[in-house]
Amino acid sequence: MKPDSHTSNDISFNDFQSQILKDYEVAVTSRECSLLGRREVLSGKAKFGIFGDGKELPQLAMARAFQDGDFRSGYYRDQTFMMALDLMGPKEFFHGLYATTDIEKEPMSAGRQMGGHFVTHSLNEDGTWKNLTKQKNSSADISCTAGQMPRLLGLAQASKIYRNLDGLGQTNFSDNGNEVAWGTIGNASTSEGHFFETLNAAGVMQVPMVMCVWDDAYGISVPAEFHTTKGDISEVLKGLQRDEDNDGYEILKVKGWDYTALIHAFENASDIARENHIPVLIHVTELTQPQGHSTSGSHERYKSEERLEWERDNDCNKRFREWVIENGISTEQELKNLEREIKQKVRAAKKEAWAEFLKPHIDAKKQLVSLLEGAASKSPNRTFISKVKNDLIAIEEPLKKDLASKARTALRYLLGETTQEKQELQKWIAAFLDTTYPKYSSHLYSELPTNATKLESLEPFYADTIEEVDGRVILRDNFDALFEKYPEAMVFGEDTGNIGDVNQGLEGLQKKYGSLRISDTGIRETTIIGQGIGLALRGLRPIAEIQYLDYILYGLQTLSDDLATLLYRTVGKQKAPLIVRTRGHRLEGIWHSGSPMGGLIHLLRGMYILVPRNMTQAAGFYNTLMKSDEPALVIESLNGYRLKEKKPSNLGEFCTPIGVVETLKEGKDITLLSYGSTLRIVEKVAHELVEVGIDAEVIDAQSLLPFDLKHDLLKSLKKTNRLLIIDEDVPGGCSAYLMQEIIEKQGGYQYLDSAPQTLTAKAHRPAYASDGDYFSKPNAEDVFEKVYEIMREADPGSFPKLR
């Protein structure tokens, strides 16, 4: 459809003129930042630059329609939008370019992400939520193209939940669901599956989302016709257009240099999405990229002279300037004067930012030079130390790495010396590293008292008359207790709602709590994860269900690049306490019995990964996580839902500790470590080993990230002096991780009398049926024989050859 030509509010000419000139000032300021930013990279002061030049006007229009409580989920070209809302100024822009590690000066990520990645702070210093309805919000950007799309769906869905679900405390999170989630993306990235999956889901769900495509006709060097059918994304998506009989999208198409059309289009989109909860796509065409994709190359290499000339003529800032003059809003001379002032301000901001970035380094350099002089004066190696000092002096604009490297190098020339000067240098190095490393390594996990690993465990309580039920009943009734206790809790996934999940762990709960809280989704794992992230960013407590562990690979990019890194890359300023529920481990077949734990534990650092052996343990993990506010992956044992377990009386209350192992059988000869479904085999074998004189200690890992914070494995090794890790992952997978944790991190090597060993699945995926399971993964006989051989090597006289 064509955008309406009216504005939402009638204003006086003076106010109208003031708004336009303010927009022009922001556009010119942003452009000047881009131009100077590129020079800073080429001069070596910054490492990389990717800027929003050529996209200024649509971002100004978006900022005009953006309201308090709204959320942005965008990409790295949106600097003008941030400046228009006073969420970032030129000095903060340059601090981001220089990677300043002071969160006050560089509020986007304290230097952890390259410039162009934007965020607002959702949390107070104590980790509590700010009032998100009183500020304009941006979820933390990631570089991965279209990676911002999945979370956008959840950010929009939250408004629908808050508008339609009674009993929620909305004060800090929503004004009756009137917030819009705004997405931005480049035209080439619309080719990604994340884009199409998100758009389809939003159309089905009818959530207040405005998706903005900045179209400059290229994806780096590749023209649009190689990315998109017909070379036009809005043409491709015409089937999503709503009509009188069908829900869908409102689709708007507008030229990126047409200021008035942009203002009208974005106001209309805001009204449609905000009032009616209808998703909108705005395709902004005829945009340019004056400096090319990034500082890594030049667009003159791949654009024709005709195209370059067209871009110069149709640059949105140039066209905006012409429009301002033609309509009598300002004169040529007035704009020249304004532009001159803006250039001076931006240059001053750049200079101030660089000086502020350098100051702590210069101060530390002076201290270090003095210490090196003192150490050299008392050392027989003074010549070598003096060279290190002089090399440091020659670095006029030192980085932290220069200081650390020179100081540590100098220490090598002081080996064996005991002077006071050496001790002072050692103290300086220790203090410098102690304060510097956290600037790059803090907040991978919560550093607050509410950290889940600090919560007290609470054992299940059993009534006098013990009732044994299927494990899935314990899960179901525990979820029932949680949904009663936490009105903000919700769960969604494939087959989650109506039938209560494929294993009946949510049986009957949709009927009790409604389809907004216990809901079905389409087959779309990436956006199931994205829903959870967005909902959690807005104060809800979602549980995203992935039907089987093997299918989590569909959502792994979103889990790894977005959820697991969120707390880290925002330096604790945003959180998304999403619980991902899935089921896996032993069953039958390549696609339903996978255990890719090695990949998960390495790709999902920043999340908890929990592997309960039964449904009581799983329920306890959910209870613990709901008391905390951190993301986690809980993997239930797929073959355990119909096994009988004792039903606790304190459902919804008992808590399985995170980062703590559990000893299931005491022993003195060898320590057997496992988890999940395989643990049941290990327990059975441990009792059979007693018959041949082997007393094995069996330990359940329970939690892989983190693992054994109390170092109970070390206590076990001090007693048994032998270790076998049994794991159904591939060789070198999770078992290798556990081995490093025990042998290297805990120092278990010093208590071993035999080589530590692992027993894993085969390198291939598990074959189908019972025989496939037996010959693909560790079976009881494998475990028995492996333990027996370890003991035989130590004492062949007591343990004769078995086979």
Secondary structure, DSSP 8 states (H G I E B T S, - for coil): ----S--SS---HHHHHHHHHHHHHHHHHHHHHHHHHHHHHHTTSSS-----TT-HHHHHHHHHH--TT-EEE--TTTHHHHHHTTS--HHHHHHHHHT---TTTSTTTTTSS-TT------B-TTS-B--GGGS-EE----SSTTTTHHHHHHHHHHHHHHHH-TT---TTT-STT---EEEEEETGGGGSHHHHHHHHHHHHHT--EEEEEE--SEETTEEGGGTSGGG-HHHHGGGGB--SSS--BEEEEEETT-HHHHHHHHHHHHHHHHHH---EEEEEES---TT-SSTT--GGGTS-HHHHHHHHHH-HHHHHHHHHHHTTSS-HHHHHHHHHHHHHHHHHHHHHHHHHHHHHHHHHHHHHHHHHHHHHHT-TTHHHHHHHHHHHHT-SS--HHHHHHHHHHHHHTTTT---HHHHHHHHHHHHHHHHHHHHHHTTSS--STT-GGGS--B-----SS--EEEHHHHHHHHHHHHHHH-TTEEEEETT-STT-STTSTTTTHHHHH-TTTEEE--S-HHHHHHHHHHHHHTT-EEEEE-SSGGGGGGGHHHIIIIITTHHHHTTTS-----EEEEEESSSSSTTTS---HHHHHHHTTTSEEE--SSHHHHHHHHHHHHHS---EEEEEETT-TTSEEE--SSTTT-B--TT--EEEE--SSEEEEE-TTHHHHHHHHHHHHGGGT--EEEEE--EEES--TT-HHHHHHHHH--EEEE-SS-TTSHHHHHHIIIIIIS-GGGG-SS--EEE---SS---SHHHHHHHHS--HHHHHHHHHHHHHHH-TTTS----
